């Protein structure tokens, strides 16, 4: 390739010329003939158009395609030479997609409709696009008004299963080539589904090299949109599923978009900018490139933009099919999934109590460190349906739980998010022991690269329905279902020091946010003194924490030295939690629990003032209550005890008010 094989040398020469002329960076973009393009990259949106958690039946505040579109429109207004590229895993992941629209692939699909409206230039397949088989994927994505790319997945005639492996888009006089590749590990997850085993899955690095050769001199900028992480997931030796291997073998790549792992990636290797985002429309990757008059890249950068605080686009939400699909999904959940439209409002069943215990340590889900009723329920359902002797399952989300009372489809989706079917394989005692030891090794002492094949048994049975459907059927037959834990395993051979009071003290520091959560490495009691000193030092810098996170809350004192907390700061700090509340003034203070605070954050005073203690009468959800308070500069400061009115738990730890709110 004439324009790309020498790209790195040309970039160095251009940079040297800029330095030699001592031209300030601020004026670089104004040089004659230069062009500035922006590439926006999304991925792993997983059907979250609205910015809504259907399993919780609640709006989110930091994700969704509607928020992405607001930001996309802002960038397009700043720079008309903006490209929009997605790296896959978009038509799967919500009740809307998995349980409604993906089962009727011939009908208009809300996710593709939204993406068409957003004006995507290209999309790469993700592994979850294959979950319903290749014909279903082709029907749904065939509705796209933009090219869908899969350079390394081909059909019987050698053509990409989507019809294209790469595309070239021109904007502002710059031609951008986008090459799309998906992890070739798709058959590991979806073998046996329609068309999956008939396709050929080529190593991504090899397919990208071929595409670059095909593109030749047609493009000014080469972008690879790769639905995989930087490092190999399974093929550690060959690197066929590694974005790093793609770049190592094809250094002429200018922009590398990664996906699949739901983590932020923001780096630059040589002159290649690399970006990846989290899932659900949580972030967007912004690549900015400056080209000279000859369309050679002279500067590039990448930024990952968080969608927290971005207002969702009502324009996108009001697309007729999007609005209809959103309401249809809510009706389906409330109707328990009964009937074609989910009508009727009947629950799927009921429970006698919550299934998941409270987390003992902040940030460490109880379901991942102890036997719980949620996991035992899933394993019970799997054993009953498969006839197997042993069941293995994973907790997909640390907060998965079933509440006490009636259960709807959203609750089932919450504990089992994926549309998995169930396999039964024969294993030897040695294989089972190896599997159990491997599972145990995943705690703390696990090192990157430990994932390996342990069980060699072949599949002897596969369910015709999903595990989620099995759980629905179980509730229909067994309700009310009680949370039962069989406690059929325990850790032996080590002293966990569970009765040592020093352990409880350290756990308190962790939950208060004074020590980091020991997720990857345990704290040891031999380090007790240094850990306590570390916690006390951090306490000197904090006033209030909510679920371990530091919050800006002004304090005041009465004449006796008792501490009070500014009410509006508490409302702002608890926004988005189960203890959120709004504060209004209509001649008196009114608190509405369950509603998000609508005010802005207040400026913190330079020091904590002292005021006269008073008895404040305020209304909480319309009921008058009296609370000890201090009035300073027109703001009420309340005592810690007020938090109990909100359903929040609190404790003073080394002088820090630690609030726990679900």
C-alpha positions, -999 to 999 in steps of 0.1 A, spaced: 0 0 0 16 32 -12 0 54 15 3 32 45 34 11 43 54 43 49 30 59 72 51 58 104 82 74 87 61 101 72 44 109 105 79 112 122 91 135 94 60 156 97 64 159 135 100 168 131 91 196 106 66 210 131 92 210 159 118 226 137 94 255 128 85 260 165 49 263 154 26 264 185 3 233 188 -27 256 191 -22 268 155 -13 235 139 -49 228 128 -50 262 110 -21 253 86 -31 255 50 -47 224 36 -49 205 68 -80 185 76 -95 173 109 -117 142 111 -134 126 141 -143 90 143 -168 80 170 -168 44 181 -195 25 199 -198 -12 208 -215 -37 230 -247 -16 233 -266 -49 239 -300 -36 229 -301 -7 254 -317 19 232 -336 38 258 -313 39 288 -335 16 308 -330 -15 330 -360 -36 322 -352 -62 349 -353 -33 374 -382 -15 356 -363 17 360 -345 44 340 -307 44 341 -287 76 344 -254 69 326 -260 47 295 -281 39 265 -281 47 228 -303 77 234 -275 93 254 -249 83 228 -270 100 201 -271 133 221 -233 133 222 -229 122 186 -251 151 175 -229 175 195 -197 163 179 -213 164 144 -222 200 151 -186 207 161 -171 188 131 -191 178 101 -163 155 91 -174 129 117 -176 92 111 -197 67 132 -186 31 136 -198 3 158 -180 -29 168 -208 -52 175 -229 -70 202 -259 -47 196 -290 -68 188 -288 -89 220 -289 -82 257 -323 -69 269 -357 -85 273 -368 -63 243 -343 -79 220 -339 -115 233 -375 -123 242 -395 -102 217 -379 -89 185 -351 -115 179 -378 -142 178 -394 -124 148 -364 -115 127 -385 -108 96 -402 -79 114 -386 -44 118 -361 -44 146 -359 -15 170 -321 -16 175 -314 -15 138 -341 11 133 -324 33 159 -289 27 144 -302 37 110 -316 69 124 -283 76 142 -265 75 109 -239 48 113 -213 45 86 -204 8 94 -209 -19 120 -188 -50 128 -204 -82 139 -201 -92 175 -203 -127 188 -238 -122 203 -251 -114 168 -247 -151 162 -268 -163 192 -298 -171 172 -280 -185 142 -267 -169 110 -300 -167 91 -316 -148 119 -287 -125 122 -288 -119 84 -325 -111 85 -322 -86 113 -290 -69 102 -302 -70 66 -325 -41 77 -294 -19 82 -288 11 59 -251 9 65 -226 -19 57 -222 -47 83 -187 -61 83 -172 -95 90 -140 -99 71 -130 -131 89 -163 -150 88 -172 -165 54 -198 -187 39 -196 -217 16 -186 -196 -14 -159 -177 5 -180 -145 8 -184 -127 42 -216 -138 59 -228 -102 60 -218 -95 24 -188 -73 32 -156 -74 51 -146 -38 47 -159 -5 34 -146 29 25 -164 61 36 -154 95 23 -160 127 43 -143 161 41 -120 149 14 -107 120 36 -113 84 27 -116 61 57 -114 24 52 -131 3 80 -122 -34 83 -145 -54 106 -135 -86 123 -152 -106 151 -136 -130 175 -133 -164 157 -143 -181 189 -180 -179 179 -184 -217 175 -172 -223 211 -204 -206 223 -229 -212 195 -220 -244 177 -251 -263 166 -272 -233 159 -285 -226 124 -256 -220 100 -229 -216 127 -209 -248 118 -212 -241 81 -192 -209 82 -154 -205 83 -139 -184 111 -104 -171 101 -78 -157 124 -85 -120 127 -49 -109 121 -48 -129 88 -82 -116 76 -72 -80 83 -39 -84 64 -58 -97 34 -83 -68 36 -55 -42 37 -40 -57 6 -74 -56 -11 -79 -19 -2 -45 -10 -15 -42 28 -22 -79 35 -21 -80 49 14 -62 76 34 -69 62 69 -71 25 79 -94 17 108 -99 -18 122 -131 -24 141 -124 -56 161 -149 -73 183 -124 -88 206 -101 -77 234 -65 -67 231 -53 -101 243 -63 -136 234 -93 -151 251 -87 -187 240 -59 -189 214 -30 -177 236 -4 -193 213 -17 -182 179 -34 -150 188 -62 -155 163 -86 -138 187 -63 -110 198 -65 -74 187 -28 -69 198 -19 -97 173 -38 -78 146 -18 -47 152 15 -65 156 10 -81 122 -4 -51 105 14 -20 119 0 3 91 -33 4 110 -41 40 120 -71 35 143 -79 3 162 -113 -1 178 -116 -30 203 -147 -44 220 -161 -76 236 -146 -73 271 -167 -44 283 -137 -24 296 -123 10 288 -92 9 265 -75 41 258 -39 40 246 -15 47 217 10 23 203 34 40 180 11 61 158 -19 39 162 -47 51 185 -66 24 203 -100 27 220 -126 5 236 -157 11 257 -179 -5 283 -212 -21 276 -248 -8 273 -239 26 258 -219 35 289 -191 53 269 -182 63 234 -147 63 219 -136 95 202 -107 94 178 -94 127 164 -70 128 135 -53 157 117 -41 152 82 -19 174 60 -26 186 25 -15 153 11 -39 134 35 -10 120 56 -18 118 93 3 142 113 -15 140 147 -40 116 163 -56 112 197 -82 90 215 -106 99 243 -132 77 260 -162 98 269 -185 87 298 -222 92 292 -229 101 329 -247 134 329 -256 133 292 -293 139 286 -310 112 265 -321 121 231 -359 124 231 -357 125 193 -344 89 192 -368 78 219 -397 91 199 -390 70 168 -423 52 165 -409 17 166 -385 25 194 -413 40 216 -436 11 207 -409 -15 215 -401 1 249 -437 1 260 -442 -34 246 -413 -47 267 -426 -30 299 -460 -46 293 -444 -79 286 -426 -78 320 -456 -67 339 -477 -94 322 -451 -120 332 -445 -129 296 -479 -145 293 -495 -144 259 -482 -130 227 -482 -95 240 -475 -102 276 -510 -90 286 -529 -100 317 -507 -86 345 -503 -120 361 -471 -129 379 -450 -159 370 -451 -171 406 -439 -160 440 -412 -163 467 -414 -164 505 -383 -142 510 -353 -126 493 -328 -150 478 -296 -131 480 -279 -122 513 -264 -88 519 -228 -84 509 -206 -86 539 -178 -67 522 -185 -37 499 -178 -46 463 -176 -83 468 -209 -100 458 -220 -126 483 -231 -149 455 -195 -152 443 -180 -161 477 -206 -183 494 -234 -207 487 -266 -187 481 -303 -195 472 -300 -178 438 -273 -202 427 -289 -232 443 -322 -224 425 -305 -222 391 -286 -255 398 -318 -272 410 -336 -262 378 -307 -275 357 -305 -308 375 -343 -314 372 -343 -306 335 -311 -324 325 -312 -355 347 -275 -349 355 -258 -358 388 -238 -325 391 -247 -290 379 -224 -260 373 -236 -224 368 -223 -189 370 -236 -157 387 -238 -134 358 -244 -102 378 -232 -95 413 -265 -79 423 -288 -107 410 -316 -114 434 -352 -124 437 -374 -102 459 -400 -114 484 -434 -117 468 -447 -119 433 -421 -126 405 -423 -112 370 -402 -118 339 -378 -90 347 -369 -107 380 -361 -139 361 -340 -120 335 -321 -104 364 -308 -137 377 -303 -153 343 -296 -127 316 -285 -149 287 -306 -170 264 -284 -201 271 -294 -237 264 -284 -265 287 -258 -292 279 -252 -325 296 -218 -342 293 -203 -373 308 -172 -366 330 -148 -388 349 -141 -383 386 -107 -369 378 -122 -344 354 -147 -332 379 -121 -328 406 -99 -309 381 -129 -286 373 -135 -279 410 -99 -272 417 -97 -248 387 -129 -230 399 -112 -226 434 -81 -213 418 -101 -184 403 -101 -167 437 -72 -143 444 -44 -166 434 -57 -168 398 -33 -154 372 -40 -142 337 -39 -171 313 -52 -198 336 -83 -204 315 -79 -239 299 -100 -269 288 -104 -294 316 -134 -316 306 -130 -335 274 -165 -352 274 -187 -347 244 -222 -332 245 -247 -361 249 -278 -339 254 -289 -303 248 -321 -287 259 -346 -275 233 -355 -244 254 -334 -219 273 -324 -222 310 -343 -189 316 -375 -206 302 -368 -236 326 -367 -212 356 -400 -197 345 -415 -231 343 -401 -240 377 -419 -210 393 -451 -220 376 -450 -254 391 -434 -248 426 -446 -213 438 -443 -200 463 -406 -208 462 -385 -205 493 -349 -195 493 -330 -227 501 -293 -231 505 -279 -267 507 -244 -256 519 -229 -286 501 -194 -272 500 -170 -254 523 -135 -242 524 -112 -265 543 -75 -265 553 -72 -228 561 -81 -205 590 -104 -177 577 -102 -159 610 -139 -152 609 -142 -148 647 -112 -124 650 -124 -89 660 -96 -74 639 -112 -89 608 -146 -72 616 -128 -39 621 -111 -41 587 -144 -51 571 -159 -20 586 -131 2 571 -137 -14 537 -174 -8 538 -169 28 549 -146 34 519 -115 39 541 -98 8 526 -101 -4 490 -121 -35 483 -97 -65 484 -111 -80 452 -80 -93 435 -58 -97 466 -68 -105 502 -58 -84 532 -38 -102 558 -41 -98 595 -3 -97 597 -7 -62 581 -34 -51 606 -14 -22 621 -5 -7 587 -41 -12 573 -56 6 603 -31 34 599 -40 36 562 -77 38 570 -73 65 596 -52 86 573 -79 84 546 -106 93 572 -88 126 577 -97 135 541 -134 124 541 -166 135 556 -193 113 541 -192 81 520 -221 65 502 -216 28 495 -179 34 500 -176 63 476 -166 97 489 -192 124 487 -191 162 492 -214 170 521 -210 202 542 -212 198 580 -220 221 608 -218 219 646 -240 229 675 -227 245 707 -221 210 722 -199 200 692 -225 175 677 -222 171 639 -250 179 614 -250 173 577 -265 197 551 -298 183 539 -295 192 502 -260 178 500 -273 145 514 -300 145 488 -274 151 460 -251 124 475 -279 98 476 -292 105 441 -295 72 421 -296 50 452 -324 32 469 -325 59 495 -327 88 471 -350 117 480 -359 151 467 -361 183 488 -384 212 481 -394 243 499 -430 256 501 -429 276 533 -415 245 550 -391 217 541 -407 188 522 -389 155 515 -402 130 489 -385 96 492 -378 75 462 -375 106 439 -342 118 426 -330 152 438 -337 178 412 -313 205 424 -277 212 416 -247 205 439 -241 234 463 -207 250 469 -189 238 500 -182 264 527 -145 270 535 -150 256 570 -177 240 591 -199 267 607 -215 265 642 -252 272 646 -279 269 671 -296 235 675 -333 236 667 -361 211 663 -371 212 626 -406 201 616 -406 189 580 -428 166 559 -416 132 547 -439 120 520 -466 142 534 -462 132 570 -449 157 595 -418 147 615 -395 165 638 -357 163 635 -328 179 654 -312 204 630 -289 234 627 -299 264 604 -269 282 588 -272 307 560 -306 296 549 -297 259 548 -308 232 572 -282 207 585 -297 175 600 -283 149 624 -273 114 613 -305 99 626 -326 114 598 -311 88 574 -332 61 590 -363 79 577 -350 72 542 -343 35 547 -305 40 546 -281 25 571 -253 47 585 -225 45 609 -197 68 621 -163 52 613 -133 72 624 -154 103 622 -166 96 587 -204 91 582 -206 59 562 -240 55 545 -252 22 530 -280 25 505 -291 -2 481 
